[in-house]
Amino acid sequence: MKKIFVGNLSFGATEDAVRSMFEAYGTVESVNLVTDRDTGRARGFGFVEMSVDAEADRAIAALNGRELDGRALRVNEARPKEDRGGGGYRSRSGGSASSQNNW
């Protein structure tokens, strides 16, 4: 199974339209268009999962740069999500709480 990043989608792109494009190259397991958590509006990118790696590679080669709704798509193999860290407390001065001088 290969996960494919699809970028530069128009905000009006639908999962059905993206699925149709990729199904021309093989079996599509899932399509996920990313939306803004607060507004619910499309963010202009998404992910497609294809079950056969060779079919996914053909789709990437054929669809990268192809236009959908007047926009040239950016299609490539998805990279693992970066660990953004976080969760730690930061003081207003920008340093971590543990590095602040205690008076």
C-alpha positions as CSV (number, residue, x, y, z in Angstrom):
1,M,0.0,0.0,0.0
2,K,1.4,3.4,-1.0
3,K,0.2,6.8,0.4
4,I,0.3,9.6,-2.2
5,F,0.3,13.4,-1.4
6,V,-1.9,15.5,-3.8
7,G,-1.2,19.2,-3.5
8,N,-2.4,22.4,-5.2
9,L,-6.0,21.2,-5.3
10,S,-8.7,23.8,-5.9
11,F,-10.8,24.5,-2.8
12,G,-13.8,23.1,-4.7
13,A,-12.2,19.7,-5.5
14,T,-14.2,16.7,-4.4
15,E,-13.1,13.3,-3.2
16,D,-15.0,11.8,-6.1
17,A,-13.1,13.8,-8.7
18,V,-9.7,12.9,-7.2
19,R,-10.7,9.3,-6.9
20,S,-11.7,9.2,-10.5
21,M,-8.4,10.5,-11.7
22,F,-6.4,8.0,-9.7
23,E,-8.7,5.0,-10.5
24,A,-7.6,5.3,-14.1
25,Y,-4.2,3.9,-12.8
26,G,-5.4,1.2,-10.4
27,T,-7.3,0.4,-7.2
28,V,-7.8,3.3,-4.9
29,E,-8.2,2.3,-1.2
30,S,-9.0,5.8,0.2
31,V,-9.1,9.5,-0.6
32,N,-8.8,12.0,2.2
33,L,-9.0,15.8,1.4
34,V,-7.7,17.8,4.3
35,T,-10.0,20.4,5.8
36,D,-9.4,23.2,8.3
37,R,-10.3,22.0,11.7
38,D,-12.0,25.3,12.7
39,T,-13.8,26.4,9.5
40,G,-14.3,23.0,7.8
41,R,-13.1,24.5,4.5
42,A,-10.7,22.6,2.2
43,R,-7.0,23.3,2.7
44,G,-6.0,22.5,-0.9
45,F,-4.3,19.2,-0.4
46,G,-5.1,15.6,0.4
47,F,-3.9,12.0,0.3
48,V,-4.7,9.0,-1.8
49,E,-3.9,5.4,-0.8
50,M,-3.4,2.8,-3.5
51,S,-3.1,-0.9,-2.8
52,V,-0.5,-1.7,-5.5
53,D,2.8,0.2,-5.3
54,A,3.4,-0.1,-9.1
55,E,0.0,1.4,-9.9
56,A,0.7,4.2,-7.4
57,D,4.0,4.9,-9.1
58,R,2.3,5.1,-12.5
59,A,-0.4,7.4,-11.1
60,I,2.3,9.7,-9.6
61,A,4.2,9.9,-12.8
62,A,1.1,10.5,-14.9
63,L,-0.7,13.0,-12.7
64,N,2.1,15.2,-11.3
65,G,1.6,18.5,-13.1
66,R,-1.8,17.6,-14.6
67,E,-4.5,20.2,-14.3
68,L,-7.6,19.8,-12.3
69,D,-10.0,22.7,-12.1
70,G,-7.4,24.9,-13.7
71,R,-4.7,24.1,-11.2
72,A,-1.5,22.1,-11.9
73,L,-1.5,19.3,-9.3
74,R,1.6,18.4,-7.3
75,V,1.6,14.6,-6.8
76,N,4.3,12.6,-5.0
77,E,4.7,9.8,-2.5
78,A,3.7,11.1,0.9
79,R,6.4,11.5,3.5
80,P,5.8,10.5,7.1
81,K,4.4,13.3,9.3
82,E,7.1,15.3,11.0
83,D,7.2,15.2,14.8
84,R,6.5,18.8,15.7
85,G,7.3,18.2,19.4
86,G,5.3,20.6,21.4
87,G,3.2,19.9,24.4
88,G,5.8,21.6,26.6
89,Y,5.3,24.7,28.6
90,R,6.9,27.9,27.3
91,S,7.1,31.1,29.3
92,R,6.2,34.5,27.8
93,S,9.9,35.3,27.5
94,G,10.4,32.4,25.1
95,G,12.5,30.1,27.2
96,S,11.2,26.9,28.8
97,A,10.0,27.1,32.3
98,S,12.9,25.0,33.6
99,S,15.5,27.4,32.2
100,Q,14.1,30.5,34.0
101,N,16.0,32.0,36.9
102,N,14.2,31.4,40.2
103,W,14.5,34.4,42.4
